[in-house]
Amino acid sequence: MTIRLLKSAKPETERAKDDAEVRLIVEQTLTDIEKRGDAAVRELSQKFDDYCPSAFRLSDGEIEALMEKVSAQDMADLRFAQDQVRGFAQAQRDSMLDIEVEPLPGVILGHKNIPVQSVGCYVPGGKFPMVASAHMSVATAQVAGVPRIIACTPPFRGEPNPAVIAAMHLGGAHEIYVLGGIQAVGAMAIGTETIEPVHMLVGPGNAFVAEAKRQLFGRVGIDLFAGPTETMIIADETAADAELCATDLLGQAEHGYNSPACMITNSQKLAEATLEEIDRLLAILPTADTAGVSWRDYGDMIVCDTYDEMLATANDMAYEHVQVMTDRDDWFLDNMHSYGALFLGPRTNVANGDKVIGTNHTLPTRKAGRYTGGLWVGKYLKTHSYQKILTDEAAALIGQFGSRLCMLEGFVGHAEQCNVRVRRYGGVNVPYGGAAPSQVVTG
């Protein structure tokens, strides 16, 4: 395998140092929220967002007033996007069936898909108001049937962002708080005097929000462990050119100063042209101050000899967004196994997935795509099994096997749970703590 790095990101050792600093800050902050509740949350909001209203939760009147500030066109666009997200989420929900089967006469087994009872949705908005994240988390939770959905977003330039609040409200949030960062995630999970804790946290965020969710996992459920936005392009000369590749790389690198962007290609010519085009675009891109730092520190340009090498490299890196522009896009669809979401063909782009096309944009990063997919309606549902035995014959049959298997492991009390059913429903006299005899009919 011959792989050439025309440009590489900074080493993992440097990233690990940054992560350690974030972990310590988050741990101390969550401890403070747990000890002091609303007082800690209020101080943190004042410190980090210069925002400290009499109440962080918006009233119905405040929500209505903010929504009136959203233009008719913007409101129509929000509704269109939510229709797409809801439609796909509903199709996913419809595929998740409750089941009940009778594997043996008189033995009933089944499962039910039950919504999580309360969810806290975090919608980023400090640097860029992430309107679309409200669709992805709030509206999808509503489709799942979650009874209590609360949503938090930081103030934008000192006040609630009308479009974000509108998206939360249209999405179905029952409680809306203008609160950001660790203080928002901590308050939703731990609870305070004025915020009842939730059972699950969802939604993207910066490194501090992601680490807070990681530390709170177990106390509450989370959608997934998420880091900075990642984008990967897999391209050849048949389907892509330097302008497309450079635009799509920088378009995602503008998320933050540590957003990895990678291109894998089998064309040295396309790789070099894309590097030149990136330099040209960074001279004119309004968000170059952010995107340029990400590309400098977290950008990779990888040239492979074969499509098999491109595939193996992409699967190993397991990036969040993987955009494929080749003469064999469906081959990559069939063979890619570790990623967040695929975007196939030059007409498709990650921004559409982020904002409007209908699939969910909260996706696994940092190689988590090796073991999980992204946020979807199923994340809000818990699949719970149940069982019941309807006949004496079935009770005796299952009891005989159960008793012997319990004794095999040395669990005498367990065995007696089975034996009492064999005695009662099978008419077989089984002594206490003894394995059920073989006279019971096994069917």
Buried (B, 14 or more C-beta within 10 A) or exposed (E): EEEEEBBEBEEEEEBEEEEEEBBEBBBEBBBBBBEEBBEBBBBBBEEBBEBEBEEBBBEEEBBEBBBEEBEEEBBEBBEEBBBBBBEBBBEBBEEEEEEEEEEBEBBBBBBEBBBBEBBBBBBBBBEEBBBBBBBBBBBBBBBBBBEBBBBBBBBBEEEBBBBBBBBBBBBBBBBBBBBBBBBBBBBBBBBBEEBEBBBBBBBBBBBBBBBBBBBBBEBBBBBBBBBBBBBBBBBBBEBBBBEBBBBBBBBBBBBBBBBBBBBBBBBEEBBBBBBEBBEEBBEEBEBBEBBBBBBBBBBBBBBBEEBEBBBBBBBEBBBBBBBBBBEBBEEBEEBBEBBBBBBBBBEBBBBBBBBBBBBBBBBBBBBBBEEBBBBBBBBBBBEEEEEEBEEBBBBBBBBBEBBBBBBEEEEBEBBBEBBBBBBEBBEBEBEEEBBBBEEBEEE
